[in-house]
Amino acid sequence: MAESDLPEEFRPWIERVQNDLFDLGADLAVPPEAERERLRIAESQTAWLEERCDQVNERLEPLHSFLLPGGSRAGAQLHVCRTVCRRAERRALEVEDVSPEAIRYLNRLSDLLFILARAASEGEERLWQPGEGR
C-alpha cells in the first residue's frame, strides 16, 4: 500500500511491521536443523502490535455489527492487507515446525490491520445489514 495513502500517524508503524515481516520470513525460511542460528519472531514484537491495537481501539466506537470492507481508500487497502495476513496465518498453521510466536504475531497483526482500517476510514464505515436485499 502506498505510504501516502496512510494517515501520517500509522506510517512508521507500517514500516516497523514491514521489517518484522522480513524477520518472520527469515523465521520461516531457515530449517530448524540449519547450521546458523534461526531468527525468530520475539514476544516483544507481538506485544508491540497489541499495544498499538489498544492505543487505536480506545478511540474507536465499539462495533455492534460486522463491517463491510471499504470506507476510505486507506481503509479499503488495509482491509485487503488484513485479508492477506489472515491467509498467511492459515497457511503458517499448516507448516510443520513454525514457532508459536510467529502464529501469534500474524494473528495480532491481522487484528491491528483491522483496527487501522477502521481508524483510517474516519467514520466512513458501512455496517452489514443482515438480510438486506432479499
C-alpha positions, 0 to 999 in steps of 0.5 A: 500500500502506498505510504501516502495513502496512510494517515501520517500517524500509522506510517512508521508503524507500517514500516516497523511491521514491514521489517518484522515481516522480513524477520518472520520470513527469515523465521520461516525460511531457515530449517530448524536443523540449519547450521546458523542460528534461526531468527525468530519472531520475539514476544516483544514484537507481538506485544508491540502490535497489541499495544498499538491495537489498544492505543487505536481501539480506545478511540474507536466506537465499539462495533455492534455489527460486522463491517463491510470492507471499504470506507476510505481508500486507506481503509479499503487497502488495509482491509485487503492487507488484513485479508492477506495476513489472515491467509498467511496465518492459515497457511503458517498453521499448516507448516510443520515446525513454525514457532508459536510466536510467529502464529501469534504475531500474524494473528495480532497483526491481522487484528491491528490491520483491522483496527487501522482500517477502521481508524483510517476510514474516519467514520466512513464505515458501512455496517452489514445489514443482515438480510438486506436485499432479499 
